[in-house]
Amino acid sequence: MGEMVEVNDEGNLVLPQKTIGSVDPHTRYVVEFHGKSITLRPVEGEEFWANASRQEWVASFLDWANSPRPVAPILPDEALRRESMYD
């Protein structure tokens, strides 16, 4: 029987190093669903935009749209006055 893994509270499937062996950091995988089974296939030199399906584009966009953004500095009211813009 293989290794046992489970989804954590954030919904992430975390695989222990001993399960995946020696893998370079940031290695990308394509997730393939086969009924109740999941297969992770390494992506070799392929760019996401070149081979992504419509569903993968949508999922990627939604992940990006829901990701936290850096907080922009708040401009003081003085900076928004017309006279201040030409100084």
CYANA upper distance limits for C-alpha pairs under 8 A (distance plus 0.5 A):
  3 GLU  CA     19 THR  CA      7.22
  5 VAL  CA     13 LEU  CA      7.94
  5 VAL  CA     14 VAL  CA      7.76
  5 VAL  CA     15 LEU  CA      7.12
  6 GLU  CA     13 LEU  CA      6.64
  6 GLU  CA     14 VAL  CA      7.79
  7 VAL  CA     11 GLY  CA      6.02
  7 VAL  CA     12 ASN  CA      5.81
  7 VAL  CA     13 LEU  CA      5.00
  7 VAL  CA     14 VAL  CA      7.37
  8 ASN  CA     12 ASN  CA      5.96
  8 ASN  CA     13 LEU  CA      6.94
  8 ASN  CA     14 VAL  CA      7.91
 15 LEU  CA     19 THR  CA      6.83
 15 LEU  CA     20 ILE  CA      7.38
 16 PRO  CA     20 ILE  CA      7.32
 17 GLN  CA     21 GLY  CA      6.25
 17 GLN  CA     22 SER  CA      7.98
 23 VAL  CA     27 THR  CA      7.49
 27 THR  CA     42 PRO  CA      7.68
 27 THR  CA     43 VAL  CA      8.12
 28 ARG  CA     42 PRO  CA      6.40
 28 ARG  CA     43 VAL  CA      6.06
 29 TYR  CA     40 LEU  CA      6.18
 29 TYR  CA     41 ARG  CA      5.66
 29 TYR  CA     42 PRO  CA      4.75
 29 TYR  CA     43 VAL  CA      5.76
 30 VAL  CA     40 LEU  CA      6.18
 30 VAL  CA     41 ARG  CA      5.62
 30 VAL  CA     42 PRO  CA      6.77
 30 VAL  CA     43 VAL  CA      6.93
 31 VAL  CA     38 ILE  CA      7.28
 31 VAL  CA     39 THR  CA      6.35
 31 VAL  CA     40 LEU  CA      5.38
 31 VAL  CA     41 ARG  CA      7.09
 32 GLU  CA     38 ILE  CA      6.19
 32 GLU  CA     39 THR  CA      5.53
 32 GLU  CA     40 LEU  CA      6.89
 32 GLU  CA     41 ARG  CA      8.12
 33 PHE  CA     37 SER  CA      6.47
 33 PHE  CA     38 ILE  CA      5.22
 33 PHE  CA     39 THR  CA      6.93
 34 HIS  CA     38 ILE  CA      6.54
 34 HIS  CA     39 THR  CA      8.09
 46 GLU  CA     50 ALA  CA      7.61
 46 GLU  CA     51 ASN  CA      7.74
 47 GLU  CA     51 ASN  CA      7.32
 48 PHE  CA     52 ALA  CA      6.00
 52 ALA  CA     56 GLU  CA      6.14
 52 ALA  CA     57 TRP  CA      6.76
 53 SER  CA     57 TRP  CA      6.80
 54 ARG  CA     58 VAL  CA      6.77
 55 GLN  CA     59 ALA  CA      6.60
 56 GLU  CA     60 SER  CA      6.44
 57 TRP  CA     61 PHE  CA      6.55
 58 VAL  CA     62 LEU  CA      6.63
 59 ALA  CA     63 ASP  CA      6.64
 60 SER  CA     64 TRP  CA      6.72
 61 PHE  CA     65 ALA  CA      6.52
 62 LEU  CA     66 ASN  CA      6.53
 63 ASP  CA     67 SER  CA      6.56
 75 LEU  CA     79 ALA  CA      6.75
 75 LEU  CA     80 LEU  CA      8.05
 76 PRO  CA     80 LEU  CA      7.74
 77 ASP  CA     81 ARG  CA      7.40
 78 GLU  CA     84 SER  CA      7.28
 79 ALA  CA     84 SER  CA      6.35
 79 ALA  CA     85 MET  CA      7.32
 80 LEU  CA     84 SER  CA      7.54
 80 LEU  CA     85 MET  CA      7.66
 81 ARG  CA     85 MET  CA      7.21
 82 ARG  CA     86 TYR  CA      7.83
 83 GLU  CA     87 ASP  CA      7.74
